[in-house]
Amino acid sequence: MKATLLAIAIVLIGMAGSFIWFVATWDKEAEQPIGFGPAFETNITEDSRA
């Protein structure tokens, strides 16, 4: 049981450390913004009342 809890703790600490590293090394200028891209144009060609 102690080995299982230790393994879970190691995984959680690794995930938290990975997330902290990701946020700490994030370069905002190197990435395209997600919400401000050009909108896709939708064309409906079939009659939807059928």
Backbone bond lengths (Angstrom), bond angles and torsions (degrees), N, CA, C in turn:
res aa  C-N    CA-C-N  psi(-1)  N-CA   C-N-CA  omega(-1)  CA-C   N-CA-C  phi
1 M - - - 1.458 - - 1.538 110.39 -
2 K 1.339 116.08 -39.01 1.466 118.49 178.96 1.526 111.44 -64.71
3 A 1.325 116.20 -36.73 1.463 119.61 179.22 1.524 110.64 -65.54
4 T 1.320 117.45 -38.93 1.463 120.94 178.83 1.518 110.76 -65.21
5 L 1.324 117.29 -45.82 1.458 120.86 178.79 1.524 111.17 -63.97
6 L 1.320 116.87 -38.29 1.458 120.69 177.16 1.530 110.77 -64.57
7 A 1.329 116.75 -42.08 1.463 120.22 178.56 1.532 110.88 -63.68
8 I 1.330 116.51 -42.55 1.466 120.30 177.99 1.515 110.31 -62.72
9 A 1.333 117.51 -43.13 1.460 121.36 179.46 1.527 111.10 -62.95
10 I 1.318 116.94 -40.87 1.470 120.20 179.55 1.524 110.53 -64.70
11 V 1.328 116.83 -41.81 1.466 120.04 179.01 1.524 110.30 -64.05
12 L 1.319 118.20 -45.33 1.462 121.33 -179.48 1.527 111.77 -64.54
13 I 1.326 117.11 -41.75 1.459 120.75 177.26 1.523 110.41 -64.16
14 G 1.326 116.85 -39.60 1.460 120.42 177.39 1.526 111.92 -64.12
15 M 1.333 117.30 -41.33 1.461 120.69 178.40 1.519 111.02 -65.43
16 A 1.327 117.26 -43.78 1.462 120.90 179.20 1.530 110.34 -64.12
17 G 1.314 117.05 -43.12 1.463 120.71 178.51 1.516 112.17 -63.78
18 S 1.326 116.48 -39.66 1.454 120.55 178.31 1.527 111.07 -64.67
19 F 1.315 117.13 -41.56 1.463 120.71 179.02 1.526 110.79 -65.95
20 I 1.322 117.06 -42.94 1.465 120.70 178.74 1.527 110.20 -62.46
21 W 1.339 117.21 -42.25 1.464 120.63 177.84 1.523 110.32 -62.94
22 F 1.343 117.60 -42.45 1.464 121.92 179.80 1.523 110.83 -60.03
23 V 1.317 117.33 -46.13 1.464 121.12 -179.21 1.529 110.64 -68.48
24 A 1.324 117.15 -40.54 1.461 120.92 -176.90 1.524 112.27 -67.54
25 T 1.339 117.46 -29.05 1.461 120.06 -176.80 1.530 112.44 -103.89
26 W 1.322 117.41 9.66 1.469 121.24 -178.89 1.527 109.98 -66.47
27 D 1.322 116.12 130.67 1.459 121.81 177.46 1.523 107.97 -110.44
28 K 1.309 116.60 102.34 1.458 122.08 -175.06 1.527 112.28 -62.84
29 E 1.312 117.64 -37.02 1.455 120.78 -177.01 1.528 112.35 -72.76
30 A 1.317 118.56 -21.37 1.460 121.19 -177.24 1.523 112.86 -83.87
31 E 1.300 119.06 -8.15 1.459 122.58 -175.74 1.517 111.60 -113.06
32 Q 1.321 116.09 147.50 1.458 121.48 173.64 1.528 108.45 -78.26
33 P 1.323 118.11 139.53 1.462 119.00 175.62 1.527 110.45 -67.38
34 I 1.307 116.08 141.83 1.456 120.81 -176.69 1.524 111.08 -77.03
35 G 1.319 118.07 -43.42 1.449 121.32 -171.92 1.511 115.47 -85.38
36 F 1.317 119.26 -2.79 1.456 120.36 -173.17 1.522 113.30 -116.86
37 G 1.325 116.95 19.76 1.459 120.29 177.88 1.514 110.52 -77.45
38 P 1.318 117.05 168.33 1.467 119.54 178.38 1.524 110.28 -66.45
39 A 1.316 116.21 142.60 1.464 121.59 -179.41 1.523 109.54 -76.44
40 F 1.321 115.69 145.25 1.452 120.52 176.10 1.529 108.94 -78.74
41 E 1.311 115.20 140.49 1.458 120.14 179.96 1.526 108.84 -90.05
42 T 1.313 116.61 129.03 1.458 121.28 -179.49 1.519 109.24 -107.05
43 N 1.319 115.30 123.40 1.458 120.76 177.58 1.521 108.66 -115.43
44 I 1.334 117.67 123.18 1.445 122.16 177.11 1.527 106.84 -98.93
45 T 1.330 116.44 117.46 1.454 119.67 -175.07 1.519 112.36 -104.43
46 E 1.332 118.99 -20.63 1.445 121.45 -178.85 1.522 110.29 -96.84
47 D 1.304 116.29 156.37 1.449 121.85 176.96 1.523 108.85 -76.34
48 S 1.315 117.56 115.61 1.473 120.76 -175.48 1.525 112.61 -83.91
49 R 1.341 118.16 -1.64 1.468 120.42 179.83 1.518 113.26 -86.60
50 A 1.316 117.52 -1.94 1.463 120.83 -176.16 1.503 113.72 -71.36
